[in-house]
Amino acid sequence: MAKAPSFLWRSRHGIYYFRLVIPETLRPAFGERREIRRSLGACRRPEAVRRARRLAVRIETLFDELHATDNRFSSPDDVNARLAQLLDLDAT
């Protein structure tokens, strides 16, 4: 069996979660939040991997946007609102 991606985590109840550590340089933009966690709503590993990879790409894009603007969003609330939009798995 292939090793699971580092951002994929399985609870003791068998539900997979997405977990990604926010780079230290970007934490002020997130209000000192240290990591992003979200249930993937999947018990089957292949489905969880697909959903986790999709989220990882979306969040890495947000990280790139923040780096490009030198973290200049109006507030951590704005960044967290954008993150909430990205974490919506049912969208797109």
Phi and psi in radians as a Rosetta constraint file:
Dihedral C 1 N 2 CA 2 C 2 CIRCULARHARMONIC -1.256 0.35
Dihedral N 2 CA 2 C 2 N 3 CIRCULARHARMONIC 2.629 0.35
Dihedral C 2 N 3 CA 3 C 3 CIRCULARHARMONIC -1.226 0.35
Dihedral N 3 CA 3 C 3 N 4 CIRCULARHARMONIC 2.446 0.35
Dihedral C 3 N 4 CA 4 C 4 CIRCULARHARMONIC -1.250 0.35
Dihedral N 4 CA 4 C 4 N 5 CIRCULARHARMONIC 2.580 0.35
Dihedral C 4 N 5 CA 5 C 5 CIRCULARHARMONIC -1.016 0.35
Dihedral N 5 CA 5 C 5 N 6 CIRCULARHARMONIC 2.659 0.35
Dihedral C 5 N 6 CA 6 C 6 CIRCULARHARMONIC -1.123 0.35
Dihedral N 6 CA 6 C 6 N 7 CIRCULARHARMONIC -0.376 0.35
Dihedral C 6 N 7 CA 7 C 7 CIRCULARHARMONIC -1.573 0.35
Dihedral N 7 CA 7 C 7 N 8 CIRCULARHARMONIC 0.060 0.35
Dihedral C 7 N 8 CA 8 C 8 CIRCULARHARMONIC -1.809 0.35
Dihedral N 8 CA 8 C 8 N 9 CIRCULARHARMONIC 2.240 0.35
Dihedral C 8 N 9 CA 9 C 9 CIRCULARHARMONIC -2.342 0.35
Dihedral N 9 CA 9 C 9 N 10 CIRCULARHARMONIC 2.420 0.35
Dihedral C 9 N 10 CA 10 C 10 CIRCULARHARMONIC -1.982 0.35
Dihedral N 10 CA 10 C 10 N 11 CIRCULARHARMONIC 2.261 0.35
Dihedral C 10 N 11 CA 11 C 11 CIRCULARHARMONIC -1.355 0.35
Dihedral N 11 CA 11 C 11 N 12 CIRCULARHARMONIC 2.939 0.35
Dihedral C 11 N 12 CA 12 C 12 CIRCULARHARMONIC -1.186 0.35
Dihedral N 12 CA 12 C 12 N 13 CIRCULARHARMONIC -0.223 0.35
Dihedral C 12 N 13 CA 13 C 13 CIRCULARHARMONIC -1.624 0.35
Dihedral N 13 CA 13 C 13 N 14 CIRCULARHARMONIC -0.015 0.35
Dihedral C 13 N 14 CA 14 C 14 CIRCULARHARMONIC 1.606 0.35
Dihedral N 14 CA 14 C 14 N 15 CIRCULARHARMONIC 0.068 0.35
Dihedral C 14 N 15 CA 15 C 15 CIRCULARHARMONIC -1.581 0.35
Dihedral N 15 CA 15 C 15 N 16 CIRCULARHARMONIC 2.373 0.35
Dihedral C 15 N 16 CA 16 C 16 CIRCULARHARMONIC -1.550 0.35
Dihedral N 16 CA 16 C 16 N 17 CIRCULARHARMONIC 2.507 0.35
Dihedral C 16 N 17 CA 17 C 17 CIRCULARHARMONIC -2.204 0.35
Dihedral N 17 CA 17 C 17 N 18 CIRCULARHARMONIC 2.644 0.35
Dihedral C 17 N 18 CA 18 C 18 CIRCULARHARMONIC -1.697 0.35
Dihedral N 18 CA 18 C 18 N 19 CIRCULARHARMONIC 2.344 0.35
Dihedral C 18 N 19 CA 19 C 19 CIRCULARHARMONIC -2.493 0.35
Dihedral N 19 CA 19 C 19 N 20 CIRCULARHARMONIC 2.190 0.35
Dihedral C 19 N 20 CA 20 C 20 CIRCULARHARMONIC -2.437 0.35
Dihedral N 20 CA 20 C 20 N 21 CIRCULARHARMONIC 2.273 0.35
Dihedral C 20 N 21 CA 21 C 21 CIRCULARHARMONIC -1.399 0.35
Dihedral N 21 CA 21 C 21 N 22 CIRCULARHARMONIC 2.322 0.35
Dihedral C 21 N 22 CA 22 C 22 CIRCULARHARMONIC -1.401 0.35
Dihedral N 22 CA 22 C 22 N 23 CIRCULARHARMONIC 2.266 0.35
Dihedral C 22 N 23 CA 23 C 23 CIRCULARHARMONIC -0.987 0.35
Dihedral N 23 CA 23 C 23 N 24 CIRCULARHARMONIC 2.494 0.35
Dihedral C 23 N 24 CA 24 C 24 CIRCULARHARMONIC -0.997 0.35
Dihedral N 24 CA 24 C 24 N 25 CIRCULARHARMONIC -0.601 0.35
Dihedral C 24 N 25 CA 25 C 25 CIRCULARHARMONIC -1.203 0.35
Dihedral N 25 CA 25 C 25 N 26 CIRCULARHARMONIC -0.373 0.35
Dihedral C 25 N 26 CA 26 C 26 CIRCULARHARMONIC -1.739 0.35
Dihedral N 26 CA 26 C 26 N 27 CIRCULARHARMONIC -0.124 0.35
Dihedral C 26 N 27 CA 27 C 27 CIRCULARHARMONIC -1.015 0.35
Dihedral N 27 CA 27 C 27 N 28 CIRCULARHARMONIC -0.657 0.35
Dihedral C 27 N 28 CA 28 C 28 CIRCULARHARMONIC -1.042 0.35
Dihedral N 28 CA 28 C 28 N 29 CIRCULARHARMONIC -0.581 0.35
Dihedral C 28 N 29 CA 29 C 29 CIRCULARHARMONIC -1.181 0.35
Dihedral N 29 CA 29 C 29 N 30 CIRCULARHARMONIC -0.410 0.35
Dihedral C 29 N 30 CA 30 C 30 CIRCULARHARMONIC -1.767 0.35
Dihedral N 30 CA 30 C 30 N 31 CIRCULARHARMONIC 0.179 0.35
Dihedral C 30 N 31 CA 31 C 31 CIRCULARHARMONIC 1.265 0.35
Dihedral N 31 CA 31 C 31 N 32 CIRCULARHARMONIC 0.666 0.35
Dihedral C 31 N 32 CA 32 C 32 CIRCULARHARMONIC 1.181 0.35
Dihedral N 32 CA 32 C 32 N 33 CIRCULARHARMONIC 0.269 0.35
Dihedral C 32 N 33 CA 33 C 33 CIRCULARHARMONIC -1.133 0.35
Dihedral N 33 CA 33 C 33 N 34 CIRCULARHARMONIC 2.379 0.35
Dihedral C 33 N 34 CA 34 C 34 CIRCULARHARMONIC -1.677 0.35
Dihedral N 34 CA 34 C 34 N 35 CIRCULARHARMONIC -0.473 0.35
Dihedral C 34 N 35 CA 35 C 35 CIRCULARHARMONIC -2.653 0.35
Dihedral N 35 CA 35 C 35 N 36 CIRCULARHARMONIC 2.863 0.35
Dihedral C 35 N 36 CA 36 C 36 CIRCULARHARMONIC -2.004 0.35
Dihedral N 36 CA 36 C 36 N 37 CIRCULARHARMONIC 2.196 0.35
Dihedral C 36 N 37 CA 37 C 37 CIRCULARHARMONIC -2.241 0.35
Dihedral N 37 CA 37 C 37 N 38 CIRCULARHARMONIC 2.481 0.35
Dihedral C 37 N 38 CA 38 C 38 CIRCULARHARMONIC -2.746 0.35
Dihedral N 38 CA 38 C 38 N 39 CIRCULARHARMONIC 2.410 0.35
Dihedral C 38 N 39 CA 39 C 39 CIRCULARHARMONIC -1.214 0.35
Dihedral N 39 CA 39 C 39 N 40 CIRCULARHARMONIC 2.400 0.35
Dihedral C 39 N 40 CA 40 C 40 CIRCULARHARMONIC -1.587 0.35
Dihedral N 40 CA 40 C 40 N 41 CIRCULARHARMONIC -0.138 0.35
Dihedral C 40 N 41 CA 41 C 41 CIRCULARHARMONIC 1.101 0.35
Dihedral N 41 CA 41 C 41 N 42 CIRCULARHARMONIC 0.537 0.35
Dihedral C 41 N 42 CA 42 C 42 CIRCULARHARMONIC -2.330 0.35
Dihedral N 42 CA 42 C 42 N 43 CIRCULARHARMONIC 2.427 0.35
Dihedral C 42 N 43 CA 43 C 43 CIRCULARHARMONIC -1.773 0.35
Dihedral N 43 CA 43 C 43 N 44 CIRCULARHARMONIC -0.343 0.35
Dihedral C 43 N 44 CA 44 C 44 CIRCULARHARMONIC -1.618 0.35
Dihedral N 44 CA 44 C 44 N 45 CIRCULARHARMONIC 2.290 0.35
Dihedral C 44 N 45 CA 45 C 45 CIRCULARHARMONIC -1.041 0.35
Dihedral N 45 CA 45 C 45 N 46 CIRCULARHARMONIC -0.802 0.35
Dihedral C 45 N 46 CA 46 C 46 CIRCULARHARMONIC -1.020 0.35
Dihedral N 46 CA 46 C 46 N 47 CIRCULARHARMONIC -0.725 0.35
Dihedral C 46 N 47 CA 47 C 47 CIRCULARHARMONIC -1.162 0.35
Dihedral N 47 CA 47 C 47 N 48 CIRCULARHARMONIC -0.720 0.35
Dihedral C 47 N 48 CA 48 C 48 CIRCULARHARMONIC -1.101 0.35
Dihedral N 48 CA 48 C 48 N 49 CIRCULARHARMONIC -0.710 0.35
Dihedral C 48 N 49 CA 49 C 49 CIRCULARHARMONIC -1.108 0.35
Dihedral N 49 CA 49 C 49 N 50 CIRCULARHARMONIC -0.764 0.35
Dihedral C 49 N 50 CA 50 C 50 CIRCULARHARMONIC -1.045 0.35
Dihedral N 50 CA 50 C 50 N 51 CIRCULARHARMONIC -0.831 0.35
Dihedral C 50 N 51 CA 51 C 51 CIRCULARHARMONIC -1.153 0.35
Dihedral N 51 CA 51 C 51 N 52 CIRCULARHARMONIC -0.712 0.35
Dihedral C 51 N 52 CA 52 C 52 CIRCULARHARMONIC -1.144 0.35
Dihedral N 52 CA 52 C 52 N 53 CIRCULARHARMONIC -0.709 0.35
Dihedral C 52 N 53 CA 53 C 53 CIRCULARHARMONIC -1.117 0.35
Dihedral N 53 CA 53 C 53 N 54 CIRCULARHARMONIC -0.704 0.35
Dihedral C 53 N 54 CA 54 C 54 CIRCULARHARMONIC -1.061 0.35
Dihedral N 54 CA 54 C 54 N 55 CIRCULARHARMONIC -0.785 0.35
Dihedral C 54 N 55 CA 55 C 55 CIRCULARHARMONIC -1.134 0.35
Dihedral N 55 CA 55 C 55 N 56 CIRCULARHARMONIC -0.720 0.35
Dihedral C 55 N 56 CA 56 C 56 CIRCULARHARMONIC -1.036 0.35
Dihedral N 56 CA 56 C 56 N 57 CIRCULARHARMONIC -0.738 0.35
Dihedral C 56 N 57 CA 57 C 57 CIRCULARHARMONIC -1.124 0.35
Dihedral N 57 CA 57 C 57 N 58 CIRCULARHARMONIC -0.778 0.35
Dihedral C 57 N 58 CA 58 C 58 CIRCULARHARMONIC -1.066 0.35
Dihedral N 58 CA 58 C 58 N 59 CIRCULARHARMONIC -0.773 0.35
Dihedral C 58 N 59 CA 59 C 59 CIRCULARHARMONIC -1.254 0.35
Dihedral N 59 CA 59 C 59 N 60 CIRCULARHARMONIC -0.663 0.35
Dihedral C 59 N 60 CA 60 C 60 CIRCULARHARMONIC -1.097 0.35
Dihedral N 60 CA 60 C 60 N 61 CIRCULARHARMONIC -0.609 0.35
Dihedral C 60 N 61 CA 61 C 61 CIRCULARHARMONIC -1.103 0.35
Dihedral N 61 CA 61 C 61 N 62 CIRCULARHARMONIC -0.750 0.35
Dihedral C 61 N 62 CA 62 C 62 CIRCULARHARMONIC -1.082 0.35
Dihedral N 62 CA 62 C 62 N 63 CIRCULARHARMONIC -0.762 0.35
Dihedral C 62 N 63 CA 63 C 63 CIRCULARHARMONIC -1.030 0.35
Dihedral N 63 CA 63 C 63 N 64 CIRCULARHARMONIC -0.743 0.35
Dihedral C 63 N 64 CA 64 C 64 CIRCULARHARMONIC -1.100 0.35
Dihedral N 64 CA 64 C 64 N 65 CIRCULARHARMONIC -0.717 0.35
Dihedral C 64 N 65 CA 65 C 65 CIRCULARHARMONIC -1.077 0.35
Dihedral N 65 CA 65 C 65 N 66 CIRCULARHARMONIC -0.734 0.35
Dihedral C 65 N 66 CA 66 C 66 CIRCULARHARMONIC -1.154 0.35
Dihedral N 66 CA 66 C 66 N 67 CIRCULARHARMONIC -0.699 0.35
Dihedral C 66 N 67 CA 67 C 67 CIRCULARHARMONIC -1.116 0.35
Dihedral N 67 CA 67 C 67 N 68 CIRCULARHARMONIC -0.714 0.35
Dihedral C 67 N 68 CA 68 C 68 CIRCULARHARMONIC -1.155 0.35
Dihedral N 68 CA 68 C 68 N 69 CIRCULARHARMONIC -0.548 0.35
Dihedral C 68 N 69 CA 69 C 69 CIRCULARHARMONIC -1.734 0.35
Dihedral N 69 CA 69 C 69 N 70 CIRCULARHARMONIC 0.174 0.35
Dihedral C 69 N 70 CA 70 C 70 CIRCULARHARMONIC 0.975 0.35
Dihedral N 70 CA 70 C 70 N 71 CIRCULARHARMONIC 0.716 0.35
Dihedral C 70 N 71 CA 71 C 71 CIRCULARHARMONIC 1.114 0.35
Dihedral N 71 CA 71 C 71 N 72 CIRCULARHARMONIC 0.387 0.35
Dihedral C 71 N 72 CA 72 C 72 CIRCULARHARMONIC -1.546 0.35
Dihedral N 72 CA 72 C 72 N 73 CIRCULARHARMONIC 1.195 0.35
Dihedral C 72 N 73 CA 73 C 73 CIRCULARHARMONIC -1.744 0.35
Dihedral N 73 CA 73 C 73 N 74 CIRCULARHARMONIC 2.747 0.35
Dihedral C 73 N 74 CA 74 C 74 CIRCULARHARMONIC -1.116 0.35
Dihedral N 74 CA 74 C 74 N 75 CIRCULARHARMONIC -0.551 0.35
Dihedral C 74 N 75 CA 75 C 75 CIRCULARHARMONIC -2.874 0.35
Dihedral N 75 CA 75 C 75 N 76 CIRCULARHARMONIC 2.828 0.35
Dihedral C 75 N 76 CA 76 C 76 CIRCULARHARMONIC -1.025 0.35
Dihedral N 76 CA 76 C 76 N 77 CIRCULARHARMONIC -0.501 0.35
Dihedral C 76 N 77 CA 77 C 77 CIRCULARHARMONIC -1.096 0.35
Dihedral N 77 CA 77 C 77 N 78 CIRCULARHARMONIC -0.690 0.35
Dihedral C 77 N 78 CA 78 C 78 CIRCULARHARMONIC -1.138 0.35
Dihedral N 78 CA 78 C 78 N 79 CIRCULARHARMONIC -0.754 0.35
Dihedral C 78 N 79 CA 79 C 79 CIRCULARHARMONIC -1.140 0.35
Dihedral N 79 CA 79 C 79 N 80 CIRCULARHARMONIC -0.761 0.35
Dihedral C 79 N 80 CA 80 C 80 CIRCULARHARMONIC -1.183 0.35
Dihedral N 80 CA 80 C 80 N 81 CIRCULARHARMONIC -0.548 0.35
Dihedral C 80 N 81 CA 81 C 81 CIRCULARHARMONIC -1.162 0.35
Dihedral N 81 CA 81 C 81 N 82 CIRCULARHARMONIC -0.734 0.35
Dihedral C 81 N 82 CA 82 C 82 CIRCULARHARMONIC -1.104 0.35
Dihedral N 82 CA 82 C 82 N 83 CIRCULARHARMONIC -0.717 0.35
Dihedral C 82 N 83 CA 83 C 83 CIRCULARHARMONIC -1.089 0.35
Dihedral N 83 CA 83 C 83 N 84 CIRCULARHARMONIC -0.727 0.35
Dihedral C 83 N 84 CA 84 C 84 CIRCULARHARMONIC -1.061 0.35
Dihedral N 84 CA 84 C 84 N 85 CIRCULARHARMONIC -0.669 0.35
Dihedral C 84 N 85 CA 85 C 85 CIRCULARHARMONIC -1.112 0.35
Dihedral N 85 CA 85 C 85 N 86 CIRCULARHARMONIC -0.729 0.35
Dihedral C 85 N 86 CA 86 C 86 CIRCULARHARMONIC -1.186 0.35
Dihedral N 86 CA 86 C 86 N 87 CIRCULARHARMONIC -0.541 0.35
Dihedral C 86 N 87 CA 87 C 87 CIRCULARHARMONIC -1.391 0.35
Dihedral N 87 CA 87 C 87 N 88 CIRCULARHARMONIC -0.123 0.35
Dihedral C 87 N 88 CA 88 C 88 CIRCULARHARMONIC -1.275 0.35
Dihedral N 88 CA 88 C 88 N 89 CIRCULARHARMONIC 1.778 0.35
Dihedral C 88 N 89 CA 89 C 89 CIRCULARHARMONIC -1.187 0.35
Dihedral N 89 CA 89 C 89 N 90 CIRCULARHARMONIC -0.462 0.35
Dihedral C 89 N 90 CA 90 C 90 CIRCULARHARMONIC -1.354 0.35
Dihedral N 90 CA 90 C 90 N 91 CIRCULARHARMONIC -0.334 0.35
Dihedral C 90 N 91 CA 91 C 91 CIRCULARHARMONIC -1.343 0.35
Dihedral N 91 CA 91 C 91 N 92 CIRCULARHARMONIC 2.336 0.35
